[in-house]
Amino acid sequence: MAPDPNTLGVQWLVVRGWLIVCTPVAIASGIGARHVLHFSRRTAESHLVQQPR
């Protein structure tokens, strides 16, 4: 079966749209995940320090 050029164009548009949408989201989520990990680590350490053993 030969692929239809129209479906190929639609697939390329969908892929390009996903790339345009997902690239900033992936970058932001990567930065956000790093901040969340750093913040949660600091919070856990402060909680561990505050709790009497």
C-alpha positions as a printed NumPy array, in Angstrom:
array([[ 0.   ,  0.   ,  0.   ],
       [ 1.439,  3.339, -1.044],
       [ 1.032,  5.991,  1.657],
       [-1.32 ,  8.82 ,  0.802],
       [ 0.484, 12.199,  0.579],
       [-2.43 , 13.824,  2.39 ],
       [-2.151, 11.524,  5.396],
       [ 1.622, 12.017,  5.406],
       [ 1.116, 15.782,  5.458],
       [-1.397, 15.496,  8.282],
       [ 0.932, 13.218, 10.246],
       [ 3.82 , 15.656,  9.739],
       [ 1.622, 18.547, 10.891],
       [ 0.619, 16.568, 13.979],
       [ 4.222, 15.629, 14.744],
       [ 5.402, 19.189, 14.224],
       [ 2.595, 20.497, 16.424],
       [ 3.516, 18.013, 19.166],
       [ 7.171, 19.078, 18.91 ],
       [ 6.224, 22.763, 19.106],
       [ 3.996, 22.101, 22.119],
       [ 6.114, 19.511, 23.924],
       [ 9.584, 21.028, 23.613],
       [ 8.953, 24.05 , 25.893],
       [ 6.872, 21.869, 28.203],
       [ 9.651, 19.277, 28.444],
       [12.252, 21.979, 29.121],
       [10.038, 23.663, 31.723],
       [ 9.136, 20.354, 33.382],
       [12.802, 19.343, 33.49 ],
       [13.737, 22.63 , 35.153],
       [10.682, 22.372, 37.436],
       [11.5  , 18.775, 38.382],
       [15.037, 19.811, 39.291],
       [13.726, 22.665, 41.462],
       [11.134, 20.38 , 43.095],
       [13.769, 17.741, 43.858],
       [16.103, 20.36 , 45.319],
       [13.288, 21.953, 47.352],
       [11.945, 18.606, 48.614],
       [15.456, 17.511, 49.6  ],
       [15.974, 20.727, 51.566],
       [12.53 , 20.367, 53.166],
       [13.199, 16.752, 54.128],
       [16.58 , 17.676, 55.598],
       [15.064, 20.514, 57.625],
       [12.305, 18.169, 58.874],
       [14.896, 15.565, 59.821],
       [16.906, 18.226, 61.656],
       [13.831, 19.541, 63.476],
       [12.652, 16.131, 64.68 ],
       [14.277, 14.999, 67.939],
       [15.814, 11.577, 67.665]])
